[in-house]
Amino acid sequence: MAAKKKKKAKTSQELRQTALKTLQKLVRLKAADDTGYVTCVSCGCSKKWNEGMQGGHFIPKGSSSRWALEEENIHPQCSSCNQFGMKHGSAEAQYTLYMIDMYGKDHVEMMLNTKKNPVKFYSADYREMIAEWDKEISNQLQRVGL
């Protein structure tokens, strides 16, 4: 009988990437209507939650450990707005207006003012987040008929 290979544990950075992808998926599913369509917060186009839509970060995930894994910082964006539009187009301005409408100017200012406040997550934290979000994803998939 061959010996089982021991599965290498994911690093904290690998777990962070999994957590980011999991939360982005959850955000798109939660924002979807009962037929699975979501609306881009920047340009207003509507597509299936998993067809050309992404979980766009208001405060970029690379610039803030504080907000990268917070649901209120992530909303559905089409791939065009999330990639090109946030850097070179009007998507960032439209996203900001959406955030102010959704959360209020004071809250958005607080988010921007605290984006450099670091938050340290450990592997166990990421595993816990992923497990919780996976459960929510299962519920949302059932809601949209998948």
N, C-alpha and C positions, 0 to 999 in steps of 0.2 A: 504494500500500500504506500502510495506517494504521500509525503508530508505536505500538509497544507501550508501555503505561503501565508505569512502573517501580513495582513493589509497594513500598509504604512499610514499612520495617522496624518490627517491634513494639518498643514501648518496654520497658524493664526491668520496669515495673509490669504491663504486659500479659502479658509472659512469665511473671512470678510467678503471675498468676492462672491461666494455662494450666498451669503446673507444679502448682499446688494441685489443680486439677480432675483432672489426669492421675494424680497420686498417690492422690487419693481413690478414683478408679475402680480403680486397681491394687489398693489395699488391700481393697476390697469383693470384687474377683475372687479374690484370693488366699485370702480367708476363706471363699469359697463352696465348698460341697461339689460333687461331680461333676455334680449336677443344677442347679447355679447358685443354690442357696439359701444365705443367710447369716442369722446370728442377731444381733439387736441386743444390744450389750454392756450396755445399761442395763436394758431391760425383758424381754429374752429372746424377743421375737417373732421369727418366722422368715418371710422373704420372699425373692423373687428379688433378686439383687444389684442389679438396675437398676429395680426397681419399688417405690418408696417407701423405699428404703434410701439412706443417705448415708454419707460418710466423716466421722465425727465426731471432732473434736479434743479430746483430754483437756485439754491446755493450749490455750486458744482461739488461733486463728491470728492474730488481731488484736493479741494481747498478747505475742507472742513470735516474734521473727525466728529465735531459736535452735531452736525446736521445730516451727515451722509446717510444715516440709517434711521432717520425720523420720518414717519409717514407724511407729516404735514409739509415736508420739503419736497416730496415727490408726487408728480401728477402726470397724467397721460399726455404725451406729445408724439406727434408723427415724427418719423425718422428725419425728415427734412428740417423741421424746426429744431429738434433736439441736437442735431449734429451741426449743420451749416448755419441755421438761423440764429442760434444762440450766440455765435461768434461774429457772424458777418451780416445778419439780417435784423429784422425787427422783432424776432421771437422773444428776445430777452425783455424788451419793453412790454410786450403783450403779456408775458408771463408775470411780470411785476404787477401789472394792472389786475390780472386775475388774482394774484396773491392778496393784494390790498382789498379787493372785493370779497374774497373768501375769508380772510382772517383779520382784516383791519390794518390800518397804517401803523399803529403802535406795535402790533405784533410783528409785522414784517420788519420794522426798524430794529426791534429787539433781536430778531433772527440775524439780521445783517451785522448788528453790533456784537453778537456773541459767536460769530462763525469761527473766530480764531481761538475760542476757549476749547482746549483739547479735552476729549473724553477717551479714557483708556478702556478698551474692551479686551477681554481675554478669550481664549478658545472656548471655554465653557459658556461665556456670554453669547458668542456667536451660535453655538450649538443650540442653546435655549431659544434664541430668536428664530432660527431656522425651523425648529420643531413647531413652535407656536404658529409661525406664518404658514407652514405647510398645512397645518390643520385648517386654518382660515381659507387657504387656497382651495382645499377640497370642498369646503362648504360653498365657496363662491362658484366653483366649477359646476356643482350641482344646480345652483341657482340659475346659471345661464344655460343649463341643459347639456352639459358635457360630463 
